[in-house]
Amino acid sequence: MVTALVADQSAEARDAASHMLERLGFRVAGAAGAEEALALIAETAPDLVLAEGSLQTAGGRMLLEAIRMQADGGRPCVFHVTSDPGAASIRRAMDTGADDYLVKPYDEALLRFKLAQARTRERLEAARPKLSLVQGGSSAVAASRYFGVYGKAV
C-alpha cells in the first residue's frame, strides 16, 4: 500500500488531508510538528509527504529543507502546503525542494490532479498505476499493428 505523511499544526487540516488521501488509496500518518514529522519519515519512509510550509525544526530549519537533507536515496514526493497562494510563497517552496504545492483549504479534485502529475513525472513511482496493453490478438506484435505505434493503455 502507498503511504503518506501529513505534517500540519492544525488537527483539522491533518484530518481533512488524511481523509482525502485515504479515499485515494493511501495509508496515512499525521504529525503536528516538524520533529515528529522527521521521526516518522525516518521510521516509515512514506511515498508522499504533505508538509505545512510554516513548520520549522528545533534548529530553525524549514521542514521541507530538513526532509531533503534527511532523505537518503528514498526521497519522498513532497508537497508544500500553505494558506498563502502568492507566487513568492510557491517559488520559495519549490526553491526549498518541494515537488509541488497545495493551497489550503484542501480540494480533493486538485489533490488528485497533482498526484497524477507526480506519477507522470515519476516522483510518486510507488503509487504509479500499472498499465497493460489492450490487444486484439494474442501477441504484442499483433497488438502493435492493431493499435499502431501508440497502443492503448487501460
C-alpha positions as CSV (number, residue, x, y, z in Angstrom):
1,M,0.0,0.0,0.0
2,V,1.2,3.5,-0.8
3,T,1.9,5.6,2.3
4,A,1.6,9.3,3.1
5,L,2.5,11.6,5.9
6,V,0.5,14.8,6.6
7,A,2.5,17.3,8.7
8,D,0.4,20.2,9.8
9,Q,0.0,22.0,13.1
10,S,-3.8,22.1,12.6
11,A,-5.6,18.9,13.6
12,E,-8.5,19.9,11.3
13,A,-6.2,20.3,8.3
14,R,-4.4,17.0,9.1
15,D,-7.8,15.2,9.3
16,A,-9.1,16.7,6.1
17,A,-6.0,15.8,4.1
18,S,-5.9,12.3,5.7
19,H,-9.5,11.5,4.8
20,M,-8.9,12.6,1.2
21,L,-5.7,10.6,0.9
22,E,-7.3,7.5,2.4
23,R,-10.1,7.7,-0.1
24,L,-7.4,7.8,-2.8
25,G,-5.9,4.6,-1.5
26,F,-3.1,5.9,0.8
27,R,-2.3,4.6,4.2
28,V,-1.8,7.9,6.2
29,A,0.1,9.0,9.3
30,G,-0.1,12.5,10.8
31,A,2.4,14.8,12.5
32,A,1.7,18.0,14.4
33,G,5.3,19.3,14.3
34,A,8.5,19.2,12.3
35,E,10.4,17.0,14.7
36,E,7.6,14.4,14.8
37,A,7.4,14.5,11.0
38,L,11.1,13.9,10.6
39,A,11.0,11.0,13.0
40,L,8.0,9.4,11.2
41,I,9.8,9.9,7.8
42,A,12.9,8.1,9.1
43,E,10.7,5.3,10.6
44,T,8.2,4.7,7.9
45,A,9.8,6.1,4.6
46,P,6.5,7.4,3.2
47,D,6.0,7.7,-0.5
48,L,4.3,11.2,-0.2
49,V,4.6,14.0,2.4
50,L,2.2,16.9,2.6
51,A,4.2,19.4,4.7
52,E,2.7,22.6,6.0
53,G,5.1,25.3,4.9
54,S,5.5,27.1,8.3
55,L,6.7,24.1,10.2
56,Q,10.3,24.5,11.5
57,T,12.7,22.1,13.2
58,A,14.1,22.9,16.6
59,G,17.2,24.2,14.8
60,G,15.2,26.7,12.9
61,R,15.4,24.9,9.6
62,M,12.2,24.7,7.5
63,L,10.7,21.2,7.4
64,L,11.0,20.9,3.6
65,E,14.7,21.6,3.7
66,A,15.2,19.2,6.6
67,I,13.3,16.4,4.7
68,R,15.5,16.8,1.7
69,M,18.7,16.7,3.9
70,Q,17.4,13.7,5.8
71,A,16.2,11.5,3.0
72,D,19.0,9.2,1.8
73,G,18.1,7.7,-1.6
74,G,14.5,7.0,-0.6
75,R,13.4,10.6,-1.3
76,P,9.7,11.0,-0.8
77,C,7.5,13.1,-3.0
78,V,6.9,16.3,-1.0
79,F,4.0,18.7,-1.4
80,H,4.4,22.1,0.3
81,V,1.1,23.1,1.9
82,T,0.3,26.7,2.5
83,S,-2.6,29.1,3.0
84,D,-0.7,31.7,1.0
85,P,-1.4,31.3,-2.7
86,G,1.0,34.0,-3.6
87,A,3.7,33.4,-6.2
88,A,6.5,34.3,-3.8
89,S,5.4,31.6,-1.4
90,I,5.1,29.0,-4.1
91,R,8.5,29.9,-5.6
92,R,10.1,29.7,-2.1
93,A,8.6,26.2,-1.6
94,M,9.9,25.0,-5.0
95,D,13.4,26.5,-4.3
96,T,13.4,24.7,-1.0
97,G,12.9,21.3,-2.7
98,A,9.1,20.8,-2.8
99,D,7.9,18.7,-5.7
100,D,4.6,20.6,-5.8
101,Y,2.4,22.7,-3.6
102,L,-1.2,22.8,-2.4
103,V,-3.1,25.7,-1.0
104,K,-5.4,25.2,2.0
105,P,-8.3,24.5,2.3
106,Y,-7.7,21.2,0.5
107,D,-9.6,20.5,-2.7
108,E,-9.8,16.8,-3.5
109,A,-10.0,17.2,-7.2
110,L,-6.9,19.3,-7.2
111,L,-5.1,16.9,-4.9
112,R,-6.0,14.0,-7.3
113,F,-4.7,16.0,-10.3
114,K,-1.4,16.9,-8.6
115,L,-0.9,13.3,-7.6
116,A,-1.4,12.3,-11.2
117,Q,1.2,14.9,-12.2
118,A,3.6,13.5,-9.6
119,R,3.1,10.0,-11.0
120,T,3.7,11.2,-14.6
121,R,6.9,12.9,-13.5
122,E,7.8,9.6,-11.7
123,R,8.1,11.4,-8.4
124,L,5.4,9.1,-6.9
125,E,6.6,5.8,-8.5
126,A,5.2,3.6,-5.8
127,A,1.7,4.8,-6.5
128,R,2.0,4.7,-10.3
129,P,-0.8,2.5,-11.7
130,K,0.3,-0.5,-13.7
131,L,-0.7,-0.1,-17.3
132,S,-1.4,-3.0,-19.6
133,L,-1.7,-3.2,-23.4
134,V,-5.2,-4.0,-24.7
135,Q,-4.7,-6.2,-27.6
136,G,-6.9,-7.7,-30.3
137,G,-4.6,-10.8,-30.9
138,S,-2.6,-12.9,-28.6
139,S,0.8,-11.3,-29.2
140,A,2.2,-7.9,-28.6
141,V,3.2,-7.7,-32.3
142,A,-0.4,-8.2,-33.4
143,A,-1.5,-5.6,-30.8
144,S,1.1,-3.1,-32.1
145,R,-0.3,-3.5,-35.7
146,Y,-3.8,-3.2,-34.4
147,F,-3.3,0.0,-32.3
148,G,-0.5,1.4,-34.4
149,V,2.6,2.9,-32.8
150,Y,0.9,4.3,-29.7
151,G,-1.1,1.4,-28.4
152,K,-3.9,1.9,-25.9
153,A,-3.4,1.7,-22.1
154,V,-6.1,0.8,-19.7
